[in-house]
Amino acid sequence: MYDPDQLRTFLAVAQSLSFTQAAERLGIRQPTVSQHVRKLEAAVGRPLFLRDTRTVTLTADGEAMAGFARTILAAHEEAAGYFTGSELRGRLRFGVTDDLALTPLPKILRDFRQLYPRIDLELTVAQSPNLLRRVESGHLDLAYVKHGAGGGYEPNGRLVRRDPLVWAGIAGTRIAPDGPVPLVAYQAPSLSRSLGVQTLEQSGRTCRITCIVRGVNGVLAAVRAGLGLAIFARSLMPADLVEPPPSAGLPELPSIDLVLITNPRASKEPAEALTAAILGSNAPLKPDAA
């Protein structure tokens, strides 16, 4: 049997690849984080991380344990929800970016509604800046958004995972190494758009916006029509799209954080219950090709 607290600590480190950030996220001291990881490694009899003074990476056994830990914690939350969830009630206004809405997140929400039938869940789908404004104005209780990597969303934000951005297009898309990059982009303000343009400018490249869209379905339609490249978090890139080859000469994009932002004035228990369901779920984020 593996200790749930140790598993939660392990997942926090696995998601952030930082013992310091894991301690901040969990609200515990860094020595406690190290102790939990050591005890879990002793329990499994294998190292789960490779770490030196500057970097932390998962071992192959660590990758496997991450999947097991999510499954164990999800079962733990489900059991707790079975006996206590029916007592939770109230309204929970939840916002999510449209590309995350195309992932298995709807299944998580469906399971959540079954566990907590007395919580009135209201869903808003929009881009991250709009959702953040609605949290700040008190119109949302919880939002699942994309944020620039490295923090800045504390104390009301919880890191779900850090994900590199990638260029994505259909197979065979031609990108001239010395020409402007054809880009399918969201309307401003857009985090992926601004990071993509900034990265190109810093590398001495330019871009040509070939299509401006309001939502991820528009992005997918334009990219699949061959109008240009889009920018996705790697775990959210549809399976039928590919990254351009190195010969395209595209610069490496930065990472972003997928974050749960809580309105501090919101009803605490419903927001915490959904946060736990998302953090504890073992459902992969990879969306379908459709």
N, C-alpha and C positions, 0 to 999 in steps of 0.2 A: 504494500500500500504506500502511495506517495502522498506526502503532506500537501494539502491544497495551497497553503501559504507559500510553501517553497515553489510550487508549480507556478503560482501567480508571479512571484518574483522572477523566476526563470524566464517566463514569457515577456515580462517587462524588459529584461535585459536583451532577450532575443529580438524584440521589436525595435528597440532603440540602439542596440549594440553599444550601450554605454551603462556602466554601473552607476555613474553619477546621475544620469537622467532617469534611470529606473528608480533610484532612491527618491528623487524629487516627485516622480509620478505617483509612487506608492505612499509617500509621506512617511518614510522610514529613513534611518541612518544608513550611509553607505556600507559600514561594517556589517550591518544586518543583512544587506543584500548579498555581500560576499559570503557570509555565513550560510545563508539559505542555499546559495548555489553550491557551495562546498558540500553541504549535507546531502543535497540531491545527487550530486556526482558520486558521493560515497554510496548512496543507496542504489544507484544503477551500476556502479562499479566501472564507469567509463567517463572520460572527460567530455564535457558538453560544449566547452568554449576553448578556443585558442586565444590567449591574451598576452599582450606585452605592455610596455609603458604607454603606448599610444593607440593601439587598436584592439578591438574585440571582434572575433568572428566565431560563427557556429561551426562545430565539427559535424561530420556526417551523422554521428549519433545525436548531436544536438538538434540537427534538422529533424530527425525522426522523433525525438522527444517533444519538439514543439507541436507536432501533430497529435501525439498522445496526450500532451498536457491540455490542449484545447478540448479534446474529446472528454477527458476526465472532468475538467472544470465545467464544461457544458452540461454533463450528466449531473454534476453537483448542483448547478444552478437550477436544472430542471426538477431535481428532487426537492430542493428548497422551495421552488415556485409551486410545486404540487401541494405542499402542505401549508404554505403561507401566502402564495400569490393571490388566491381568491379574496383575501382580505384587503388587498390594495385596491383603491378606487380613486377616481378623479379624472382630470383631463390632462393629456400630454400632447403638446404641439411640437411635432418633430419635423425638422427640415433636413433634406439630403440633396446633394448635387445630382444632376440628372445621370451622369455616367455611373455613379455608384448605385443608382436605382435600377440599372440594367444588370447588376451582378446578383448573386444569391441573397443579397440583403432583403428583398421581399419575402423570402422564405423565413428569415430570421424574424421579420415583423409579424408574419402569419403565426409562427410558433409563439411569439410574445403575446399576441392577442388571445391565443388559446390558454396560455398560462395565467393571464391577467384579464379575464373577460370584463371586469368592472372598471378597467381603465379605458377611457374614451380617447383613442389615438387618432390625432389629426395630422395628416402628412402634407408637407409642402415640398415641391421639387423645384429647384432653381439653381443658379450659379452661386459659388461660394461667397462673393462679396455681398450679394443680396441677402443671403441667409445670415451672414454675420451681422448685417445692419438690423435684420428682424430680431435677432437675439438681443442685441444692444437696446433696441426700442421696446423690448418686452412682448413682442408678437410671437416669439417662439420660445419654447422651454429648453430644447436641445437640438443641436444641429450637427450633422456629420459632413465635414467640409474638407477641402484641400487648403493647405497653408504652406507658406515658405518654410523650408527645413531649418531647424535650429532653435525652435521655441518662439517666444513672443506671444503665445496664446495662454500662458499661465496667468492667474491661478485657476481659471475656470475651464481650461482645456485639458483633455486626456489624449495622449498619443496612442493611436491604434497601431500604426505602422509607418515606417519611412520607406519611400519608394522612389527609385530613379525615374525621371522623365525620359522618354525615348521618342525618336522620330518614327512615324509609322505611315506606310502607304501600301498600295497593292503591289504584288510581285511584278517586277519589270518597269516600275516607275523610273523614268530617266531624270537624273539630277546632274546638270552640268557643273563640274567642280569649280568653275570660275564664273558662273552666272548666278543670278538671284534664285533663291530657293522658293518654289511655289508653295504657299502655305494656306491651308484651310484653317480658319481661326474663328473663335467665338467673338461676339461683340465685346467691345471694351466696356467695363473693366473685366479682364480675364487673366488669372494667374498664369496659366500655361502660355497664353499669347505673349504676355509681357516678358516672361522668362525666356521664351524662344527667341523673340526679337532681340532682347538684350544679349543673349548668348551669341547670336549670329553677329551682331555689331562688334562685340568684343573680339571675335575671331577674324574680323575683317570681311565678313560676308554680308550680303544684303538679302532681303526677302521681298517677294511679291505676293500680296494677299490676293488669292484667286477666288476666294469665297468666304463670305462672312455669314455665320449662322447663329441661331439662338440656342440650339440644344444639340445634344450628342447625336440624335438621329440625323440631323442635318450634316454634322461632321462626317458620319459614316457614309451617307449617301454621296457626298461630294468626293470623299477619298476613294470610294469604290468606283466612282465614275472616272477616276484618273485625273481629277483636277489639281491634285497636289498632295503634300504631306500634311499630316496632323500631328499633334503632340499628345501623348497619353502617358499616364503613369504605367510603368511596365506591367504591373499585375492587372491593369484594367484594359490592356490592349486586346481587342478581339482576335480570335484565333486565325481569322482569314487575312489579317494584315501582317506585314513583315517590316523589319527594320532595314533601311537602305544599306547597301554594302559599303565597306570602307572607301571604295573608289569614289563615292559621292563627295567625300571630303567634308562631311558635316561635323561640326563640333559636338563634343559630349555635353548633354544637358544636365542641369543640376537635379538634385532630388527634391521631393516635396514630402510634407507630412500629411497623413490622413488623420484627422483630429475630430474628437467629439467635444463640442463646446456647449457648456451648460449655462443657462441663465441663472444667476445666483438667487433671483427672486422667484424662481419656479418651485413648484411643489417638489420636495426633495426625493421622496421615495419612488414615485413613478419614473423620474429621470434616472435615478441610480439603477433601477431595475432594468431599463432598456440599455443603459450603458454596460451593465454586467452581461446582458445577453449578447451584445455585439462583441465585447472584448473576449468573452468566453466561448464564442462560437467557433467551431472548427470548419465552417463552410469556406471554401476558397473564394477569393474575390474575383477570379478570372471570369469575365463575361462570355456569353455565347457569341458565336460568329454572327448570328442573326440579330 
